[in-house]
Amino acid sequence: MGEAEKVVCVTGASGFIASWLVNLLLQRGYTVNATVRDPYDGKKTEHLVALEGAKERLRLFKAELLDEGSFDPVVEGCVGVFHTASPCYYAVKDPQVILLLN
Ligand SMILES: NC(=O)c1ccc[n+]([C@@H]2O[C@H](COP(=O)([O-])OP(=O)(O)OC[C@H]3O[C@@H](n4cnc5c(N)ncnc54)[C@H](OP(=O)(O)O)[C@@H]3O)[C@@H](O)[C@H]2O)c1
């Protein structure tokens, strides 16, 4: 099976780590099943659909961690799953403050 035929799933695809994963996987020729909570929210998906190879090999799916079974059709047939979807809460608004805390 060539890389182009291999399908991988990335959950929480709009997120920081997942976006880099999607980029790398597309660069390496994989087809990526990417989950977001709202595929129609352009603010969260436009950077993904703009990636090289996305037009041909990126598929966006709606999936929510609290909805049992919503990831089932997305992972079906995948050779691997990168599960990064997770709620991340920040108590501060200014990203500079987060950097200082770390
Ligand atoms: N960033 C780091 O430096 C770092 C370091 C070590 C470990 N981690 C871990 O890696 C994971 C991802 O981190 P990140 O920084 O990439 O986080 P992030 O940017 O907040 O991405 C997480 C993604 O999860 C999705 N999500 C949130 N709640 C969800 C729900 N209820 N159902 C489905 N999807 C949901 C969100 O996407 P939508 O709202 O678009 O669906 C969001 O884009 C986390 O577990 C984090 O603790 C991160």
The ligand as an SDF file (V2000), in Angstrom:
LIG
                    3D

 48 52  0  0  0  0  0  0  0  0999 V2000
    0.5290   22.4760   23.2600 N   0  0  0  0  0  0  0  0  0  0  0  0
    1.4970   21.8900   23.9900 C   0  0  0  0  0  0  0  0  0  0  0  0
    2.6130   22.4320   24.1430 O   0  0  0  0  0  0  0  0  0  0  0  0
    1.2640   20.5290   24.6140 C   0  0  0  0  0  0  0  0  0  0  0  0
    2.3190   19.9120   25.2900 C   0  0  0  0  0  0  0  0  0  0  0  0
    2.1170   18.6540   25.8410 C   0  0  0  0  0  0  0  0  0  0  0  0
    0.8740   18.0470   25.7510 C   0  0  0  0  0  0  0  0  0  0  0  0
   -0.1400   18.6600   25.1120 N   0  0  0  0  0  0  0  0  0  0  0  0
   -1.4120   17.9710   25.0310 C   0  0  0  0  0  0  0  0  0  0  0  0
   -1.7310   17.7320   23.6560 O   0  0  0  0  0  0  0  0  0  0  0  0
   -3.1470   17.8380   23.5010 C   0  0  0  0  0  0  0  0  0  0  0  0
   -3.4640   18.9150   22.4310 C   0  0  0  0  0  0  0  0  0  0  0  0
   -2.8770   20.1460   22.8440 O   0  0  0  0  0  0  0  0  0  0  0  0
   -3.0060   21.4660   21.9430 P   0  0  0  0  0  0  0  0  0  0  0  0
   -2.1070   22.4840   22.5450 O   0  0  0  0  0  0  0  0  0  0  0  0
   -2.8630   21.1100   20.5080 O   0  0  0  0  0  0  0  0  0  0  0  0
   -4.5140   21.8810   22.2940 O   0  0  0  0  0  0  0  0  0  0  0  0
   -5.5410   22.8200   21.4730 P   0  0  0  0  0  0  0  0  0  0  0  0
   -4.7990   23.7260   20.5610 O   0  0  0  0  0  0  0  0  0  0  0  0
   -6.4730   23.4240   22.4660 O   0  0  0  0  0  0  0  0  0  0  0  0
   -6.3110   21.7450   20.5880 O   0  0  0  0  0  0  0  0  0  0  0  0
   -7.2360   20.8520   21.1560 C   0  0  0  0  0  0  0  0  0  0  0  0
   -8.3740   20.6810   20.1740 C   0  0  0  0  0  0  0  0  0  0  0  0
   -9.3100   19.7850   20.7750 O   0  0  0  0  0  0  0  0  0  0  0  0
  -10.5850   20.0790   20.2440 C   0  0  0  0  0  0  0  0  0  0  0  0
  -11.5860   19.8450   21.2770 N   0  0  0  0  0  0  0  0  0  0  0  0
  -11.7180   20.5000   22.4650 C   0  0  0  0  0  0  0  0  0  0  0  0
  -12.7630   20.0240   23.1420 N   0  0  0  0  0  0  0  0  0  0  0  0
  -13.3040   19.0500   22.3550 C   0  0  0  0  0  0  0  0  0  0  0  0
  -14.4320   18.1830   22.4930 C   0  0  0  0  0  0  0  0  0  0  0  0
  -15.2400   18.2340   23.5740 N   0  0  0  0  0  0  0  0  0  0  0  0
  -14.6850   17.2950   21.4990 N   0  0  0  0  0  0  0  0  0  0  0  0
  -13.9010   17.2380   20.4000 C   0  0  0  0  0  0  0  0  0  0  0  0
  -12.8180   18.0290   20.1930 N   0  0  0  0  0  0  0  0  0  0  0  0
  -12.5440   18.9280   21.1690 C   0  0  0  0  0  0  0  0  0  0  0  0
  -10.5920   21.5590   19.8020 C   0  0  0  0  0  0  0  0  0  0  0  0
  -10.9710   21.6250   18.4460 O   0  0  0  0  0  0  0  0  0  0  0  0
  -12.4080   22.1800   17.8980 P   0  0  0  0  0  0  0  0  0  0  0  0
  -12.9800   23.1140   18.9130 O   0  0  0  0  0  0  0  0  0  0  0  0
  -12.0880   22.8290   16.6090 O   0  0  0  0  0  0  0  0  0  0  0  0
  -13.2230   20.9670   17.6870 O   0  0  0  0  0  0  0  0  0  0  0  0
   -9.1210   21.9750   19.8930 C   0  0  0  0  0  0  0  0  0  0  0  0
   -8.6490   22.5590   18.6780 O   0  0  0  0  0  0  0  0  0  0  0  0
   -3.7360   18.1590   24.8680 C   0  0  0  0  0  0  0  0  0  0  0  0
   -4.1080   16.9610   25.5020 O   0  0  0  0  0  0  0  0  0  0  0  0
   -2.5720   18.7870   25.5880 C   0  0  0  0  0  0  0  0  0  0  0  0
   -2.6740   18.6420   26.9980 O   0  0  0  0  0  0  0  0  0  0  0  0
    0.0410   19.8910   24.5380 C   0  0  0  0  0  0  0  0  0  0  0  0
  1  2  1  0
  2  3  2  0
  2  4  1  0
  4  5  1  0
  4 48  2  0
  5  6  2  0
  6  7  1  0
  7  8  2  0
  8  9  1  0
  8 48  1  0
  9 10  1  0
  9 46  1  0
 10 11  1  0
 11 12  1  0
 11 44  1  0
 12 13  1  0
 13 14  1  0
 14 15  2  0
 14 16  1  0
 14 17  1  0
 17 18  1  0
 18 19  2  0
 18 20  1  0
 18 21  1  0
 21 22  1  0
 22 23  1  0
 23 24  1  0
 23 42  1  0
 24 25  1  0
 25 26  1  0
 25 36  1  0
 26 27  1  0
 26 35  1  0
 27 28  2  0
 28 29  1  0
 29 30  1  0
 29 35  2  0
 30 31  1  0
 30 32  2  0
 32 33  1  0
 33 34  2  0
 34 35  1  0
 36 37  1  0
 36 42  1  0
 37 38  1  0
 38 39  2  0
 38 40  1  0
 38 41  1  0
 42 43  1  0
 44 45  1  0
 44 46  1  0
 46 47  1  0
M  CHG  2   8   1  16  -1
M  END
$$$$
